[in-house]
Amino acid sequence: MRCRKLKGRTCADGSTQRKYFTKEQTSSPTVSTTTLMLFIIIDVYKKRDATTDDVVGAYLNVDMPDFTVMKLTGDAVDIMCKVNPKYEKFMTIEKGKRVLYLQLLKALYRCVQLALLWYDLFTNTLKEAGFVLNPYDACVANRTVNGKQCTIVW
């Protein structure tokens, strides 16, 4: 269960990745403000049930499609070796600092292509569940459930 007291923000520095990817390879669509407001108005007018949700650890479900290496230095190396002592044999010293190189199998927060990879995974999962993407807004999907329209907006 998440306590929401700690949130890591130093997993990766996307700035060094930007030169390897185009904007099209990294940008993810998001629902337009107009679409979101229209859905809220319709939901209120028609007295529909509405909810918000958070996909906990969403990005941890995304596989990295390319060979991606993360470089850890200093205290982060000690922490990883404490978590898994097998990493100690891969630790090296560079310019007097402990260094550990790890291949990422799953997407890591702040990888520049992460938003688009998550969008692709999320939309494909919705399609497999029978949702149809809206042709006018790429972040709206509909499906009929028990004779009623179910709309997901993200």
Summary of the structure (lengths in Angstrom):
residues: 154
radius of gyration: 20.4
end to end distance: 23.5
largest distance: 66.0
contacts: 320
relative contact order: 0.18
helix: 37%
strand: 20%
